[in-house]
Amino acid sequence: MASISEIGRGNQQINLRAPDGLHDRIKESALKNGRSLNAELVHRLESSFEPSVALAPAIAQVIDEHIEQQVNSRLRAIAAQIGGA
């Protein structure tokens, strides 16, 4: 369980137990991104609370395609009923 204690500069310290290998992966990512280990962790945690804007266009496209498919399917069914009447 993480323990939280107050430290200076308005920040809180969190002690975290991480699965094997995770520390190394975060450290590698921090180096790649030019951040300290702490800055990398803070960045990743903060970004997890932000809505994902990158996925929005892809999701909108999938929804549009699904709606178009449903509309076309229903129009074909209506056309078949009218033609068969």
Residue, then its C-alpha position, 0 to 999 in steps of 0.5 A: m500500500a502506498s504511504i503518503s506524507e507531506i514534504g516541502r514545496g506543496n508536494q506530497q511524497i508517495n512510496l510505491r511498490a511496483p512489479d518487477g521490471l516496471h521501474d526499469r521501464i519507467k527509467e528508460s522512458a524518462l531517459k528517452n523523454g529527457r525527464s527525471l524519473n519523478a517527472e516521468l511518473v508525474h507526467r504519466l499520472e497527470s496525463s491519465f486524468e486527461p481525456s484522450v484527444a488523439l483517439a477522438p477522430a478515430i472513434a468518430q470515424v468508427i461511429d460514422e461508419h457504423i451509423e452509415q451501415q445501419v442507415n443503408s441496411r434499414l433503407r434496403a429493408i424499406a426498399a424491399q418492403i415497398g418493392g414487394a408490396 
